[in-house]
């Protein structure tokens, strides 16, 4: 299902971005 794959990619990108922001805040 292309739609579910698209939503999964968006959710993964959002999660990675959140983890990256948290990692930067943790390092700083």
C-alpha positions as CSV (number, residue, x, y, z in Angstrom):
1,X,0.0,0.0,0.0
2,X,1.8,3.2,-1.1
3,X,-0.2,5.4,1.3
4,X,0.8,3.4,4.3
5,X,4.4,3.3,3.2
6,X,4.3,7.1,2.7
7,X,2.9,7.6,6.2
8,X,5.5,5.2,7.7
9,X,8.3,7.2,6.0
10,X,6.9,10.5,7.4
11,X,6.5,9.1,10.9
12,X,10.1,7.7,10.8
13,X,11.5,11.0,9.5
14,X,9.6,12.9,12.3
15,X,10.9,10.5,14.9
16,X,14.5,10.8,13.7
17,X,14.3,14.6,13.6
18,X,13.0,14.5,17.2
19,X,15.8,12.2,18.3
20,X,18.3,14.4,16.6
21,X,17.0,17.6,18.3
22,X,17.0,15.8,21.7
23,X,20.6,14.5,21.0
24,X,21.8,18.0,20.2
25,X,20.2,19.4,23.3
26,X,21.7,16.5,25.4
27,X,25.2,17.1,23.9
28,X,24.9,20.9,24.4
